């Protein structure tokens, strides 16, 4: 990842936030890093599929 970071607001249902928060706690990282990990994993799995 580069040194440039894009900041933005993300709205999500409370239930999804709770799941992310629980997952982040299990992985010993903040929710923001858990979101990045989830997005990266999704993109890795789905890259080149069209």
Secondary structure, DSSP 4 states (H G I P E B T S, - for coil): --S----------HHHHHHHHHHHHHTTS-HHHHHHHHHHHHHHHHTT--
